[in-house]
């Protein structure tokens, strides 16, 4: 499987730049998600839960506890499979498919500050904020277990966008955070608040514990001139530093670190499986 994927990635690089492919996948995924949201708003589909991958937590855990049939089974299964796939593929879903992730990238492009990519959040504050999404993930798991997930669903951005007729103050607060935070800090929601991102990271840590190889970006350290463009321009604020491999579980495989590299030879990094 790993060899096949490596071959496909190499083939893609020969016929198309990987960032171009990413842009195409993002546009198609965003268009499909936007169509679903419109259909939900019009009432053609009844609820966003039947499409949201986080239903694997919201309703999957409740169904397991009660030993009853689960609501929204397709969404629960797909949501679990996406999270499980991160053991091998990392957070490709976040960088290529997620509607909110792509929306945040678009919002950040509205920021016309000349130095917006260089205005990194201080490391200590960054490490503190990263922990928030794990806290929110734990809260959602506990609430779902006791069947009171409706309490945190009031803050759910997916429900807020898909069912604006039912939007409340809590959801408005979440949307304001996504918009304002996303305008000032690239992928603010993905970095610090998304519980599904935390869930995917937990699976990656499990894979690491089991010593399972994962898709990663590797740098050519020998030709690097230590300009730190890769670190300064990373949308997830990952401290790449002098590391040869980008093993941070928050990497979304956007390949900006490769594209922004000021040394052409050093930019010939590739995504491979390796211990």
C-alpha positions in Angstrom: 0.0 0.0 0.0 2.8 2.4 1.0 4.7 1.7 -2.2 1.6 2.3 -4.4 0.9 5.6 -2.7 4.5 6.7 -3.1 4.3 5.9 -6.8 1.0 7.8 -7.2 2.5 10.9 -5.4 5.5 10.8 -7.7 3.3 10.5 -10.7 1.2 13.4 -9.6 4.3 15.6 -9.2 5.3 14.8 -12.8 2.0 15.9 -14.4 0.7 18.5 -11.9 2.0 20.6 -9.1 0.7 19.3 -5.8 -0.6 22.6 -4.7 -2.6 22.9 -7.9 -4.1 19.4 -7.2 -4.9 20.5 -3.7 -6.7 23.6 -4.9 -8.8 21.6 -7.3 -9.8 19.1 -4.6 -10.5 21.9 -2.1 -12.7 23.7 -4.7 -14.7 20.6 -5.5 -15.1 19.6 -1.9 -16.1 23.2 -1.0 -18.7 23.3 -3.8 -20.3 20.0 -2.7 -20.4 21.1 0.9 -21.9 24.5 -0.1 -24.6 22.7 -2.1 -25.4 20.5 0.8 -25.7 23.6 3.1 -28.1 25.2 0.6 -30.2 22.1 0.4 -30.3 21.9 4.2 -31.3 25.6 4.5 -34.1 25.0 2.0 -35.3 22.0 4.0 -34.7 19.4 1.2 -32.5 17.5 3.7 -33.6 17.5 7.3 -30.5 17.8 9.4 -26.8 18.5 9.1 -26.0 15.6 11.4 -26.5 13.2 8.6 -23.5 14.7 6.8 -21.3 15.8 9.6 -18.3 13.5 10.3 -18.3 14.5 14.0 -21.6 12.6 14.3 -19.2 9.7 15.1 -18.9 11.4 18.5 -22.2 13.3 18.9 -24.3 10.2 18.2 -21.9 7.3 17.9 -20.9 7.2 21.6 -24.5 7.6 22.8 -25.6 4.7 20.6 -22.8 2.5 21.9 -23.7 3.3 25.5 -27.4 2.6 25.1 -26.8 -0.5 23.0 -29.4 0.7 20.6 -29.4 1.4 16.9 -27.4 4.5 16.0 -28.8 7.6 14.4 -27.1 8.8 11.2 -25.1 5.6 10.7 -23.4 6.6 7.4 -22.1 9.9 8.9 -20.9 8.0 12.0 -19.1 5.4 10.0 -17.5 7.9 7.6 -16.5 10.2 10.4 -14.8 7.3 12.2 -13.1 6.1 9.0 -11.7 9.6 8.3 -10.3 9.9 11.8 -8.9 6.3 11.6 -7.2 7.1 8.2 -5.1 9.7 9.9 -3.1 6.9 11.5 -1.7 6.3 8.0 -2.3 9.5 6.1 -2.2 12.3 8.6 -4.7 15.2 8.4 -5.2 15.2 4.7 -9.0 15.7 5.3 -8.3 19.1 7.0 -6.0 20.4 4.3 -8.0 19.2 1.3 -11.7 18.4 2.1 -12.9 20.2 5.2 -15.4 23.0 4.4 -14.6 25.0 7.5 -10.8 24.7 6.9 -11.1 25.9 3.3 -13.5 28.7 4.4 -10.9 29.8 7.0 -8.2 30.0 4.3 -10.5 32.1 2.2 -11.2 34.4 5.1 -7.5 34.8 5.9 -6.9 35.9 2.3 -9.0 39.0 3.1 -6.3 40.1 5.5 -4.2 42.5 3.4 -1.5 43.0 6.0 1.9 42.9 4.3 3.4 40.8 7.1 0.4 38.7 8.0 2.2 35.3 7.5 5.1 36.4 9.6 2.9 37.5 12.6 3.2 34.1 14.3 1.6 33.5 17.7 4.2 33.3 20.5 5.2 29.7 21.1 4.1 29.5 24.7 0.7 31.0 23.9 0.4 28.7 20.9 1.1 25.6 23.0 -1.6 26.7 25.5 -4.2 27.4 22.8 -3.5 24.0 21.1 -4.7 22.3 24.3 -8.1 23.9 24.0 -9.3 21.6 21.2 -8.4 18.5 23.3 -10.4 20.0 26.2 -13.4 20.6 23.9 -13.0 17.1 22.5 -13.1 15.6 26.0 -16.2 17.6 26.9 -18.0 16.5 23.8 -17.2 12.9 24.4 -18.4 13.1 28.0 -21.6 15.0 27.0 -22.3 12.5 24.3 -21.9 9.6 26.7 -24.5 11.0 29.0 -26.8 11.9 26.1 -26.6 15.7 26.7 -24.7 16.6 23.5 -27.5 19.2 22.7 -25.7 21.5 25.2 -22.5 21.8 23.1 -24.4 21.5 19.8 -25.6 25.0 20.5 -22.1 26.1 19.7 -21.7 23.9 16.6 -20.7 25.9 13.5 -22.0 23.2 11.1 -25.5 23.4 12.6 -25.3 27.2 12.6 -24.5 27.4 8.9 -26.8 24.6 7.8 -29.8 25.7 10.0 -29.6 29.5 10.3 -33.3 29.7 11.1 -32.5 28.0 14.4 -29.3 29.9 15.2 -28.8 31.2 18.7 -26.4 33.4 20.6 -24.0 30.5 21.3 -23.7 29.7 17.5 -23.3 33.4 16.7 -20.4 33.5 19.1 -18.8 30.5 17.4 -19.2 32.0 13.9 -17.8 35.3 15.1 -14.7 33.5 16.5 -14.3 31.6 13.2 -14.5 34.8 11.1 -12.5 37.2 13.3 -10.1 34.6 14.5 -9.7 33.3 10.9 -9.1 36.8 9.6 -6.3 37.5 12.1 -4.8 34.0 12.4 -4.7 31.5 9.6 -6.9 28.5 10.3 -7.6 29.6 13.9 -10.4 27.1 14.4 -8.4 24.2 13.0 -5.4 25.0 15.2 -7.0 25.6 18.5 -10.7 24.9 18.8 -11.9 22.1 16.4 -12.7 18.9 18.5 -12.7 16.8 15.4 -9.1 17.9 14.7 -8.3 16.8 18.3 -10.0 13.4 17.6 -7.8 12.9 14.5 -4.7 13.8 16.4 -5.6 11.2 19.1 -5.7 8.6 16.3 -2.3 9.7 15.1 -0.8 9.5 18.6 -2.3 6.0 18.8 -0.6 5.1 15.5 2.7 6.5 16.7 2.3 4.4 19.9 1.8 1.3 17.7 4.8 2.4 15.6 2.7 2.6 12.4 4.3 4.6 9.5 2.5 7.7 8.6 2.5 10.0 5.5 4.9 12.9 6.3 6.8 15.7 4.5 10.6 15.4 4.5 13.0 18.2 3.9 16.4 18.2 2.3 18.4 19.4 5.3 21.7 19.3 3.5 20.7 22.0 1.1 18.7 24.1 3.6 20.0 27.6 4.3 18.0 27.9 7.5 15.9 30.9 6.3 13.0 29.5 8.3 10.5 30.5 5.7 8.9 27.1 6.1 8.3 27.8 9.8 7.2 31.5 9.3 4.6 30.7 6.7 3.2 27.5 8.0 -0.6 27.9 8.3 -0.7 25.6 11.4 2.1 27.5 13.1 4.3 24.3 13.3 7.8 24.9 14.5 9.7 23.1 11.7 13.0 24.4 12.8 16.0 22.1 11.9 13.9 19.0 11.6 14.2 16.7 8.6 10.8 15.3 8.9 7.6 17.2 9.8 6.1 14.8 12.3 3.8 17.2 14.0 0.3 15.7 14.1 -1.2 19.1 13.2 0.4 19.1 9.7 -2.3 19.3 7.1 0.0 18.5 4.1 -0.7 21.8 2.4 3.0 21.9 1.1 3.4 25.6 1.7 6.6 24.9 3.5 7.9 23.3 0.3 6.6 26.0 -2.0 7.9 28.9 0.1 11.4 27.4 0.5 14.0 30.0 -0.7 16.4 27.2 -1.8 15.2 25.3 -4.8 17.0 22.1 -4.0 15.8 22.2 -0.4 12.2 22.5 -1.7 12.4 19.2 -3.4 10.9 17.5 -0.4 8.4 14.7 -0.9 5.8 13.0 1.1 6.9 9.5 1.9 6.3 6.7 4.4 9.2 6.1 6.7 9.9 5.1 10.3 
